[in-house]
Amino acid sequence: MHRSVAHLPRTTLRPHYLRQIPSSSSLHPSITSSTYHHSHPTTTTSPFNYYHRIQRANLFSSTTTTSRLRSYHTSSHSSSSSSSSSRKFKTGIAAATLLASGSLFYYGICYAEAENRLSNILPISAFSSSTASGTIAELTDDESRVAMRAKSNEELLLALLVYGLCSVPIFVDMAPHVIHAAEALHLQGPLFWLIKRTVFNHFCGGETPDECAHCMERLAQSGINVILDLSIEADLHLDAKKPPKTQGYYPLQEHRADVTVEMIKECLRTAAKGRELCGDAFAAFAAVKVTAFAPPELLLRLNQVLIQMEQAFDAWQRGDGTIDAEGLEQIVHHVLPPAKSDAQERRRQEILSRIDALDRIEATKLFDLQGKDRDVWWSTNEYHRENTPLTPEELEAYDRMVCRLDQVCRMAHDKYVGIMVDAEQSYFQEAIDHVAMNLQQKYNRRDDREHTPTVYNTYQMYTKAAQKKLERDVERAKRENFGFAAKLVRGAYMVMERKRAAQLGYPSPIHDTLEDTHDSYNNGVRFLLDTLRERQEATGEPLSSTTAPVVFMIASHNRESVMLTIKEMEHHNVLPRSGVVHFGQLYGMQDQLSYTLGKNGYSTYKYLPYGKIDEVMPYLLRRAQENSTMLGGVNKECTLIWQELKDRWAGRGPVVVVHPNAAIAAAAPGGGQAATTVSSDGTSGTASVAEVDVVSSETSSPNTV
């Protein structure tokens, strides 16, 4: 239950902190619906006292509150002073770096006391009424500082320092060599201490899941959810004294996979705690890499088998997209392992004799490694890898991999946490897609109205086969009555994929031009939204995350793709809060996108990695390289950060004033809630309380938050 509003202190609030209104009747309608359909506790306390107690909130400094309130009371009889002329950004990164160096030691301390007092809070997006055109206008505003106003001075100084370091090419190029040399000289301790307080703090949530809780709370107040990602790109800290329990081809790698399962379970527990910390409207995913659940060599073998099955279908299909019994017999003879008994061979022939023709989806289901006839097609006595696609030991290792993933997905399903299956290199991807789709079939059932889809698969739209694969998997989900859940990315392995294709002499799987990749990505978005439109037209019912045939995430830093999605959502009547379309960006990057979307009520996520410093290092190096290649955007963001800091230090921060009679106005016919906005120069205006306005001292035009 919420504390009585009679005991609420007059306190300084940050821009994204507003205490939850006790009366559910005064909430924005969208607040009453949760992603997981859990009800909120309610009380009978009048919201009038709430607004009466919190009349004014200075966003950045409690020391300036008194002077600004005096200005509010006296400005009605005095003319507003002219605003100071804006100065160009001259000193830049060099000066900011010096300031940041001295401030990093105080990072995370200044606001701790205030944050401890502010429990039971709602994101400011809960009070916002926005439109697609308004959101797009904010996204195209290169001067927007919405993300910066949700952060402390220390965080902004840290960002300036990190961006400054990333903008020095020689620093980025030398970083891997410096780290390697420090490890060779056993000096990694001091180096990692420095990295943790700079680059690590900017791009990561912490070293453990519990350390991510603070970031989760902070992001939640700006309407942003999280995707927790356990970074396991380096060797895990395995106990060398304990022998692996699993025997087989790869005992150490399977031991590593067993340890990973326990670590992912801890990640899921932390994600589930996020709802306790941030409220039922908060949602979280855990990102997983299938290669962490099985020996990579096994996945390579499995991937080769699945590709051979695809090629065999193409070779023996009849030209109309189907294959008959004769073609299926060719697949059995040339791809599948030899039968280990006459009884098994007779059973194969019996099944084939009942088949007239199958399309690709039906043929895939027939030979599925997790299907009911798995032993008929895949069981064998052949232990030589040269003579069989998968040996009996490899089948057992495959079953152990599936069991590990099933443990994780079952726990996530029970705790209402999503699983985001990451994409990887093309020589693993067919195996990953195979596993992910079977998990979706089990945990994304559309007849389960208590859960939203649990398992999401990732589609790399820079591949030439991505669109066909997307369409095929949506059709499979429709036939088998489970919710199709996808994350669309452009891709992360372009250079590696092209180099490998050239070395091995096969066509590159990557689109030849950047324009082709953009078209592929945007066409994928349109296809999925068209599928949602068809559902609405067929049923006449509004979409929700538990009933929609498709849910998906736009995981992109490309502003054009984000705006295209918003426009198409508006065109197809897909509401931002319906829970069927999400947006995602990396933590510490493209905050202007994330905070603008979260502020305007769109389902938004930050990809939040965590782990030991040495394990996260490959991830941090990639982030540094990415920022160094985007100097134009980084320099622009540094300019805005510096301007924001100067405004704060000069006492020109924005002010939020909530009219004390707002609750009374809510009870009047029409429910119009009045709020007064006041800038530091005395300019005032009126707007709906559902639009908590922020007014800068440099302008008298309010910007809806």
N, C-alpha and C positions, 0 to 999 in steps of 0.2 A: 504494500500500500504506500501511497505517496504521503510525505510529511504535510502537515497542515500548512496552508499558505500563510496563516497568521504568523508563523515563525520564520518566514523567508527573510533573510537579511537583505538590506540594500547592498548590492555587490556589483563590482565591475565585471562585465561580461565580455567575452571574446565574441567575434561576429558569428561564430557558429554555435554558440551556447545559448539556448533558451530552455528554461525548465518546462517540463511537461505540464500542460494545462490539466488540472484535475478532472474537469468535466468533459466527458467525451462528446457532449453535444456541441461544444465550442470548437471542436477540432475540424480541420479541413476534411472533407468527405473521404479523401484518399487515405487518411490515417486509419480509418476503421477497417481497412482490408489489409491483411498481412500476406506476405509471400506464402506462408504456410498455414494461413487461415486459423490462427490462434487469436482468441479474444483478449482484449486489454482489460486490466482491472479498472474499475471506475469508482468514483466517490461522489458524494453529493455536495462537496464544497463548491461554493459559488466562484466562478472565474473572475468576478468583479474584484475580489480582494487580491487576486493574483496580479491583475493589471494595475491595481492601485498601489501595491507594494513595489512593483518594478515599473516605475514610470519612465526612467531614463537609464540608458546604459552606455557608458563610454567604452568603445571597443578595445582600446589599447592601453590606456594609462589612467589609473584611478586618481592620480594627482591632478589631472586636468578636468575632472568631472565637475568640481565646484565652480570653477570659472566659466565653464560652458553653460551650466544651469543658470548662473547669473545673467549670462548673455541672453539666454532664452527669455527670461522674464523682462529684461529691459529693452530688448531689441524692437519691440512693437512701436516704440516712440522715437527710435533713432534709425537713421539710414544705415544700411549695411556698408561696411568698408570695402573698398575695392580689393580684389584678390591680387596676391603677388604674382608677378609675371613668372612664367615657368622658365627654368634654366635648362640648358642642354646638358646631356650626360657627357662629362668631360673626363673626370678622374677615373671612372670605370673600375675594371677588375682589380687593378693594382692597389688602389686605396682600400677597396672592400676586403681584399685578402688580408691586409694588415689588421683591419678591424676584426675580421672573423677569427684570426689566430688567437686574439686575446679573449674572445667571447666563447670559444668552444668548451672551455672548462665549466662554464655555467649552463651549458645546454641541458634542457629538460628540467631545470630547477625552478626557474622564475614563476612558472604557472602551476606548479604542483599543488600548492595550497588551494588555489582557486578551483582547480579541477576536482579536488577531493570533495569540495563543498557542493559541486554541481552534479548531483545524481538524478536518475529518472528524467533524462533529457531527450528531447526530440530534435532531429535535424532541422535546420532552418528551412529546408525544402518543404517541410510539412505545412508551412504557412504560406507557400508560394503558389500563385496561379499563373501558369505560363502557357505560351503558345509555341507552336513549331517555328513560326516566323520570328518570334522574339528570341527563341533559343538560338536560331541560326544567326540572327543579328549579333548576339553576344559572342558567338563563336568566331565570327568574322572581324570582331573588334580587336585589332592588334594592340590597343592600349588597355585592354581589360586587365584588372588586377584582382579578380575575384579569388583566385587561388592564394595570392599573397596575403590577402586580408584575413585568411583563415589560419595564418601561421604567426609564430612569435618572431621577435627580432632575431633571436639566436638561430632559429631555423633559416631565416632569410640570409643571415650572414654565412651560415654553413653552406647554403646553396651557392652563394657568390664564390666562396672559396673553392668548392668542388667544380663548378663550371669554369672558374678561372684556371684550375689545374688541367681540366680536360681540354681547354682551348689551346694548350701548349703542345704541339705535335711531338716534340722531342721527349716530353714527359710521358706521354701515352705510349710512344714507341719503346722507350727504355724501361717502362714499368715491369714487364715480365722478366727482363734480364736482372734488374735490381732485386726483385723478389727471389729469383733463383740464386743470386750471389749471396744474399742475406741468409738463405737457408743453408747454403754450403758453408758459411762462416759461423753458423749457429747464432745469428743476430736477428732471427725472425721475430723474437719477442718484442723488442722496441719498435720494429717496423710494423708489426701487426697492431701494436698499441696505437700507433699514429693512424694507421688505416681505419681502425675501428671508430675513431673519433672524427673521422672526416668522410671519406667515400662510403664506408660501410654504413654509417648512420644515415647518410642521405639516400642510399638505394636499398637498404635492407631493414627488416623489422626488428632484428635481434639475433642472438645466437641460439635461443631456445624458443619453443612455442609460447611459453608464458611471457617472454619479453616482448612478444608481438601484441599482447593485450592492450598496451598503452596506445600503440598505433591504431589498432582497431577502433578503440573508443574515439580517438581524435578524428579519424576518417568518417566514422558514423555520424558525427555531428554536422558534417557537410554533405550528408546523404550518400556517402560512398561506402560500399561493402568491400570485402576482401577475398582474394584467392591466395590462401596460404601455400607456400611452395617450399618444401624441404629441399635444400640444395645438397645434392649428393653427386656432384660432378667430379669430386676427388674421392680417394679411398676413405671408406668409413673407418671409424675408430673401433676395430674389431678386437675382441679379446683373444690374443694369440694362445693363451693357455687352455682355452676351451676348444676341444676338437669339434669340427663340424658334425652335426647330427646326420646330415644327408650324405649318402654315398652316391657314386655314379661318375659320370664323365667330369663334372665340374663341382667337386665338393666345396671348395672355398667360395666360389661364386654363389652357390645355392645358400651357403651359410650367410653370406652378405645379404642375399634376398630375404632370408628369414629375419635378420636384424632390421632391415628396411621396413618390413611389415609392422614391427612394433613401434618404430619411429613414426610411421604414417598414422598409426592409431593414436599416438599422443598428439599428433597434429590435428586429428579429427576431434579429439576432446577439447582442444583449445578453440577450434572453430565453433564447436557447440557452445562453449562458454561465452562466445561473443554475443549470443542472443540474450544471455543473462546480464551481461554488462551493458549492452546497447539497446535492448528491447526486442520484441518479437518481430518488428519490421526489418531488423538486421538480417542479412543473409551472408553465408560464407561457403566457399569451396575449398577443397584441398586438391592441389595439382599433383598428378602422379605421372611418372615415366614408366612405361611397361618394361623397358630395359633394366629397371632396378628390381624387377620381380623375377627375373630369370637370367640364366647365362646368355650373353649376347650371341654366342655361337649357336645356341638352340634357336633363337629368334631368326638368325640368318638362314638356318636350314628350313624353318617353317615358312619364312618369307619366300624362299625359292620354290617350295612345294606349291604355295598358293599362286604364285606367278605362273608356274607350269600348268596348273588347273585352268587359269584364265586363258592362257595361250592355246591349250588343248580345246577348250570350248570354242574359241574363235576359229580354230582350224577345222573342226568337224560340225559346226552348226550349219543349218540348212539354207542360210541366206535370209531367213525371215526373223532371225534373232532367237530361234529355238533349235534344240538338238533332239534327235530321236534316239531310240534304244540302241541302234547300231553305232551312232556316234558316242553314246555313253560307254558302250563296250570298248571302244577304242581308248577312251580315257582310262578305264579300268586297266586295260592291258599295258598302256604306255606310261602311265603316271603313278597309279596306286601300287602298293607293295603286293608281292605274290601271296596268294592265299596259303594258309598254313595247314589246311585240311580239305578233303573232298567235300565235307559237309559245309564248310564256309564257301567253297566255290559254287555248290548247288544253291545256297542261299542267295548269292550274288545274282545268279542267272534267274532265279525266281523273281527277285525284285525287278530286274530289268525287263522281264517278259511282260510285266503289268504296265509298263510305261509306253505312252504314245509319243509325247514330245514334252520337253521342259524348256522354259526360258532360263536366262542366266541366274536369276534369283532362286528359282526352284532347283536348278542343278547344284548351286552352292549349298542349299539346305540339304540336299540328298547326301552329299559327301562331307557334311560338316563334321569336324573333329569332336564336336560336343553334341552331335546328334544322336538319336536313339539307335541308329544302325552303325555307330562308330566302329564296333568290333568286326562287323561284316566287311567293311571296306579297308580298315587300317591295321587290324591285328595281323601279326606275321611272326614267323620264327627266324627271319633273316636278321642277323646281327651285324652284317657287314654294310657299312654306310654306302659303299659303292653300288650295292644291289637293291637298295630300298630307299624311298624318300625319307622315312623316319623309322629308326630302329625301335624295338620295344623299350629300351632304356630312355630314348628320347621322348617316347610317348608318355612314360612315367614322369619325366621331368616337365613335360608340357602340362600334365595333370596337376603337378605341384604348383606350377606357375598360376594356373587357373584357380586353384584353391587359395593361394595367397591373395590374389586380386578379389576373389569372392569374399574373403574375410573383411577386407577393407571396405568394399562396396556395401556389404550387409551392415556393418557398423555405421557407415555414413548414412544409409537409408534410415536406420533406426533413430539416428540423432538429427535428422533433417538437415544434413550437410551434403553439398554437392561434390561430385568427383569430376575433376577436369583432366581428361586423358590428354597429355601433351603429344604433339606430333614430333617425329624424329626423322632421321635420315631415310631416304627412299628404300634403302636395302633392309630396313626394319618395318617400313610403314604398312605394307600389306598385312603382316602378322599383327601389328598393333590395331589396324582397322578390324581385322577378324575378331580379336579379343574384345574390343570396345563394343562392337555391334551386338555380340552375344550377351555382354553385360547389360546393355541397354534393353535388350529383349526381356531380361529378367527383372531389372529394377526400375524400368520406366513404364510400367504397365498403365495403360490409360483407364482401366477399370478400377484403379486405385486412386480414389478421389481425395485421400488424405495426404498424399505426397505429390510434390512437383517432381519432374524428372530428376533422377539422381546422377546419372552418368552422361557426361558430355564427351563427344569425340572431337578432335581438332582436324580441320581441313586446310591444307596449305594451298591456297588458290593460285600460287605462282607455278604450280605444276599443270601440265597440259591435260592431265586426266581428271583434274579436280571437279569440273562441272558435271561430267558423266557420273563420277563416283557419288557426288552429292545427290543427283537425281535418282540414282539407283537405290541408295540407302533410304531416302525419303519414301520411295515406293515400297521397299521391304518393310519399313516401320508401319506403313498404312495396312499392308496385307496381314501383318502379324500382330496388329493392334497394340503397339507400344509407341510411346512418345519419342520422336526423333529429336535429339538434343545435340547441337553442334556449336563449336567455336570456330569462327572464320579468321584465319590469319593469312598474310601474304606469304610468309615463309622465312626461314632463318638459315638455310644451308645452301644458298644459291652458288657461291663460289666453289664449295666442296663438291656439290652435285655435278656441276659442269666439268670440273677437273677430273672427277672419277669417270664420268661418261667418256671423256676424251681418252683417258688412259686405257679403258677396257673396250673401246671401240663400239659403243652403242649410242643411239640418239639421246641427247640431253632431255631429261624429263621436265626441264624448266622452260617456261615461255621465253621466246627469243628476244622480246623487247619489253621495256617497262610499261609501255602502253597496253600491251597484251595482258600483262599481269593486272593492271588497273581494271581493264575490261572484265577479266575473269572474276576478280573480286566483286565488282559492282553487279555483275550478272548473277553471281551467287546470292547476293543480298536480295535482288529483285525476285529471283526464283523462290526463295523461302517466304518472302512477304506475299507473293502471289498465292502460294499454298495456303497461307493464313486467310487471305481474302476469300479464296474458294470455300474454305471452311465456314466463314461467317455467312456467305451467300447461301450455302446449302442448309445451314441450321437456323439462321436468323438470330443466333445467340451471340452475346459478346464473348470475346476471347478471355481466357484465364490460363494461368500456368498449369493448372491441373487438368484442363480439358482440351487445350490446343494440341493439334497433331504435330506441331513443330515449335520448339523454342530454340533460340540461338543467341550467341554473343558476337558482337562486332569487336574483336580484339585488334584494335588498330590505332596507330598514332597519326594516320592520314586524315586530316581535317575534312577533305573533300568527301571521303567515303562516309565519315560520320554524318555530315550534313545531308548527303544523299539518303542515308538511312532514315534520318528524321523526316525528310520530305516524303519519302515513300510510306513511312508509318502514318503520316497525316493523310496521305492520299488513300490509303487502305483502311483508315479508321482504326488503327492499332494504337491504343492508348499507352502513354509512357509507363503508367503504373500497372499495366495488365500483367506484367511479369513474364512476357513471352519474348521480348527483345531486350538484351542487355548490352552494355558497352564496357570495354576493359582497356586499361592502360597500365604500364609498368609504374611501380612506386618510384617516385623521384623524377619522373619524366612526364612531359605533356600534362602538367597539372592544370593548365588553363582549360584543356578539354574536359578533364575529369570533374573538376569543381564546377564548371558551368553546367555540365549535364546533371550532376547530382543536385545542384541548386534548383534546377528546373524540373525536378521530379523524375528524371529518367533513371532506370536501373543501371547503376554504374559501379564498377569494381576496379580495385587496384590489385595488381599482381604483386604480392608481398613475400619476397624470399627471406629465408632465415637459415641459419646454420653456423657452424664453426667458421672462423675467419679463413682458415686454409681451405675449407671445402667450398666456400662462397667465392674464393678468389677468381676462378675462371669466369664466373658470372659478372663480377665487378669489372674485370678487364674488358669484357664485351661492352658493358655499359659505357665505360670511358671511351672506347673506340667509337661507339655510335654517336656520342655527344661531340667528339672531335670532328666527325664528318658532317655535323649539322651546325657549323659555326654561326651561320646567319641567324637561325632560330635561337641559339644559345645566347649570342650577343644581345639580341632583342630582349630576351627574358632577363638578362643581367641588367639592362637599362631600366626595365620596369621595376625590378627588385630594388635597385638603388634609389629610384624615385620614390618608391613606397617607404623605404627607410628614412629618406630625407623628410618626407611629409610627416612621419611619425615623430621624428626628433624635433621638428619644428612645431609640433602640436596641431597639425592639420589633419588628424585622423577623422574618419567618418563617425557620425553619431546616430544612434537609433533611439527614437522616442516613441513609446507606446502610450496612446491617449488613455487616461484613467477611466473614461466612460465607454471604452470600447465594448466591454461586456454588456453594458446596458443597451448599446446600439444593436447588439446581436439579437437581443430579445424583441426588438421592434419588428414590425411587419417588413418583410423583405430581407431581414437578417443582415443589413448593411453594417459592418463594423468599421468605425472611423479610427484612423490613426493619423497623428500629426508628425510630419518629418521636419526636422530643424537642422540646418547647417550651422557651422560655427560663426557664420557672418549674419545669422538671424533670419535667413530666408526660410519660410515655412510653407507647407502644403498639406493636403489631405489625400489619403488613399485608403483602400481596403486593408483591414488588418491581415487578411489572407495574403497581402503583399507587404511584408515587412520591408520598408524602404530604407536604403542606405544612401545618404547624401554626403558627398564630398564637400569640403569647404571651398573647393575651387570652382564649383558650379552649383547652380540652384535647381538643376534638373535632376529629379530622383531617378535612380536606377533600381528597378525591381529586383529583389533577391528571392 
